[in-house]
């Protein structure tokens, strides 16, 4: 139980001493104490922030040319902080859609909300598209599709070319919402278009220092430009003066017919101009190297010209139909739709509508996501599609209850998680023979045990009569291996892309920080991520695949990372004790979160002593193989 809740809430295994403390505490509030402590941990935001980054297709590069988003890390840190601070979810939604337009009470809040709108800019866009009208609409479509799936589990994008075939989303509603986003500038048009980076608002003192520095840089740049022109002019004059004198057409060859240069002598020689140019270049380099840097934010801005858009016939930007006033999804609007002033894009009102208490989907969709992240499957098993083609909820009344409770508790994400984790359902076992299985499930099969009855009546566990057995995701596997070996660095936040990186092709990360901080490059995902079903960073991914395939076993058996960490773990285990039995016990508790069975203890001891007959199991190589076998075991990779 403690291993399950540690991974679910912070994504790391419990230490042996934390397991012991939990088992020793016989009070009725022992589990609640652990849950509350984990919810307060800064690592909670790292674990749950990564869940959200899956949903919003977070990446730090685009596929095209491997171009790198140098400031995307700020959004990642914003999400982690939002979960740690328990930012109300309705505010979390508003800030990502329209944070740059919201009124802020402090500079810190203004900065945070500006960073939040990076959400709109993270799409994997074809920046080379030369049809800029098409590119603009493709960006809008990607933004709208992400907003629809992430916040409302609706496939808005299906209505770009025609009325939605299955859900009540007419094309007019699509273009009403698209009209809002078309008044938001996301890209700067060029041969290869570029995303927008906006200066971060700063404290007055820092702003003053930066302004002075930027003025100095501008002054030196201006002087350098003038020096370059002088050098070019003097070089040209010298070249001309060294060529034979030009003669007039009437010239007879004597000096009387020559064209003479009567320009006054220059006040600066070419040598002096070159020296001045070099001096200014060195001065500019020093200013840029040592001076303060203005922090920038990937964001969007309002278009200078606000207007409605037209229906695009069959989605073609060059085949326009009737005008559509900016608005929101009609079928999900209770009461009067939001009023959008003519002078505004409507993005502020759009965010308010999404996060409204009366919106029938937003709270339900997120409550379902939380349930799914804790149980491995949601009450609605298609977390990104609540439409006709999605699955129906297994417990609609429960979903309503959770959504209403979520809203009534101030949209507190931590309160919602706490309520679910402390429930009887979450604390059910996933395997046969555990005491926590509810005997009520055997009512219709009185001659069978509860587990057998459940398997017969609900083999897919649609009704959560037991906990799902779940494989650890890629991040938990990597972080746990580093955690056990003692190599995991727990520093938080900041830019983790190596300085000077212009393209993501061939990029490899060698940092020992948590997997959350590995740059998410669309052309260069780490091998471990690819082997263990990391989310596609170009798609909204509410639920990752959880495959069990041969390359995963081969990775754990052959990859240098696993071998290296197994050796470091073995060294750590060997340093703790001189007794083989105690070492085996320590290895099991650190890696699997439990003590070995008697059979496992005997088998491990036999293996270790066979490999090192003369020194009772001190051999590092054989211990490394033993540790690697534990890393490759099912008990390590799965939560019961």
SULVENPE-V524511 format. One line per field, one symbol per residue. ss: DSSP state (A for helix, B for strand, O for the rest). phi: phi as a letter, one per 40 degrees, with the letter a starting at -180 (. if undefined). A space follows every 10 residues. Layout:
ss: ???
phi: ???
//
This chain:
ss: OAAAAAAAAA OOOOOAAAAA AAAAOOOOOA AAAAAAAAAA OAAAAAAAAA AAAAAOOOOO BOOAAABBOO OOAAAAAAAA AAAAOOOOAA AAAAAAAAAA AOOOOOAAAA AAAAAAAAAA AOOOOOOOOO OAAAAAAAAA AAAAAAAAAA AAOOOAAAAO OOOOOOOOOO AAAAAAAAAA AAOBBOBBOO OOOBBOBBBO OOOAAAAAAA AAAAAAAAAA AAAAAAAAAA AAAAAAAAAA AOOOOOBOOO OOOOAAABOO OOOOOOOOOA AAAAAAAAAA AAAAAAAAAA OOOOOBBBOO BBOOOOOOBB BBAAAOOOOB BBBBOOOOOA AAOOOOOOOO OOOOOOAAAA AAAAOOOOOO OAAAAAAAAA AAAAAOOOOO OOOOOOOOOO OOOOOAAAAA AAAAAAAAOO OOAAAAAAAA AOOOOOOOOO OOOOOOOOAA AAOOOOOOOA AAAAAAAOOO OOOOOOOOOB BOOAAAAAAA AAAAAOOOBO OOOOOOOOOO OOBOOOOOOO OOBOAAAOOO OOOOOOAAAA AOOOOOOOOO OOOOOOOOOA AAAAAAAAOA AAAAAAAAAA AAAAAAOOOA AAAAAAAAAA AAOOOOOAAA AAAAAAAAAA OOOOOOOOOA AAAAAAAAAA AOOAAAABBO
phi: .ccccccccb gbcccdcccc ccccccccbc cccccccccc cccdcccccc dcccccfcab abccfgcbcc bcdccdcccd cccccfddcc cdcdcccadc bccbcacccc cccccdcddc bcccccccdc cccccccccd ccccccdccc cbfbcddccc caddcbbcbc dccdccccdc cccbcbbcca dbcbccbbcc cbcdcccccc cccccccccc cccccccccc cccccccccc cccdccbcdc cchccccccc cbcccccbcc cccccccccc cccccccccc ccbccbbcab acccbcacbb cccfgccbbc bccbccabcc cbbcgccccb cccbchcccc cccdcccccc bdccccdccc dcccbgaccb cbcbaccccc ccccbccccc cccccdcccg fccccccccc cccccccccb bcgccccccc ccdcbccbcd cccccccacc fcbfcacccb cccdcccccc cccccgcccc cbggcbccdg cbbccgcbbb cbcccdccdc ccbacddccc cbgccccbbc bcaccbcbbd dccccccbcd cccccccccc dcccccabcd ccccdccccc cbgacccccc cccccccccc cadcbfgccc cccccccccc cccccccbbc
//
